[in-house]
Amino acid sequence: MRPPALVVLLSLYAFFSTFSIGAFPALLPELGATAGLADWQIGLVAGLLGLARMAADIPVGLAVTHHVRRALTIAPVLLTVGVLCLAGGGSFGLLAVGRAIMGVGHALSIVSGLTALLRFGPEATMGSALTAFEMSAMVGVLGGTVLVGLLPSWLPWNGALLIACSPQVLTFAVLPRVLTTLPRDATVGIRPLFARGSGGHESASMTAGVVLACAAGIVSAVTYSTLEQFVIPLRGNREFGLDRHGIARLLMIVQATDVICLLPFGALVDRHGVGRVLGPILIAFGMSTVLVALGGFPLVVAGCVLYGVGMTGWPLPLGLLRRETPAGQIGWRTAIYRVGVDGGIFLGPFLSGFLAREAPHVLPVTCAAALIVIGALIFVRR
């Protein structure tokens, strides 16, 4: 069956928007060395994407209730400005500003894209639609990593970043079609800039499913950012002597595995439900974290494959949220969920930078244990 046009267009939008996410981690050791950054500064620059997204999620979630079109339009502009600031940064301050602007842009693109999909997408196949959206974003991340890996080593890191992020400008080509396909807001009169819901009488109660969904999303985010934006780049460079190409290859293993597994797992969710699929995925994610953070190089490679399988569960907690959330509250609750997730994306590399010298294994081991426990609870509850 042919997928709805809105799903296809939003997936293309997500694809072009995420090249910068994939391009950044493989260049992190060179960025830190060129700018003379300490470990905590490297962790902070890496984590600022998540911190800025976390700060923007609530106002964005309130705004997209009635202004999803504006959010989708502004997002690629901020992403472009952020990449230019980051590439031009020789100082810690400008690097931090660039990452922060990129974070706000990604918050706009992700929350508005997910809200549009959850509100107007096909309800009967929402698992597959969310998976297609996530797969497209991951293919974009993979594309950014692949481009970095293909560029010559003599090219400065900021030049490599600009080239690897260049497909991002194609978001502007997709945007008009996305806006045309979105249904018009039926609200009459002046629409408020910020609103928790599209109607005034809906309420969204806090259930065990919502709590487990948020816990799964937050812990997955901390683990993902710890591994991708700190452990793999810095451990690969310092312990295994990998350059940007070697680091990019490890990251490509993760991303390619994620992309390959996403659609089949989305179909399994539509057939068997979120719990039966998400629970085992989180357990696999926890096991991969131990291998990547503690293992020798062969175990790190095996862990990257399992890490990719674990990342397949990234969009699935949203299915739990949608099932227990009124339609008019989806934008607000998605924003609340994204606050936790983006806070986790910030905390992963930030805490890793501070713990790198004294206790480098504490955070990965804690994340692994939490993922296994949460996965077991979700599987039992179903």
Buried (B, 14 or more C-beta within 10 A) or exposed (E): EEBBEBBBBBBBBBBBBBBBBBBBBBBBBBBBEBBEBEBBBBBBBBBBBBBBBBBBBBBBBBBBBBBBBBBBBBBBEBBBBBBBBBBEBEEBEBBBBBBBBBBBBBBBBBBBBBBBBBBBBBEEBBBBBBBBBBBBBBBBBBBBBBBBBEBEEEBEBBEBBBBBBBBBBBBEEBBEBBBEBBEEEEEEEEEEEBBBBBEEEBEBEEBEBBEBBBBBBBBBBBBBBBBBBBBBBBBBBEEEEBEBBBBBBBBBBBBBBBBBBBBEBBBBBBEEBBBBBBBBBBBBBBBBBBBBBBBEEEEBBBBBBBBBBBBBBBBBBBBBBBBBBBBBBBBBBBBBBBBBBBBBBBBBBBBBBBBBEEEBEEBBBBBBBBBBBBBBBBBEEE
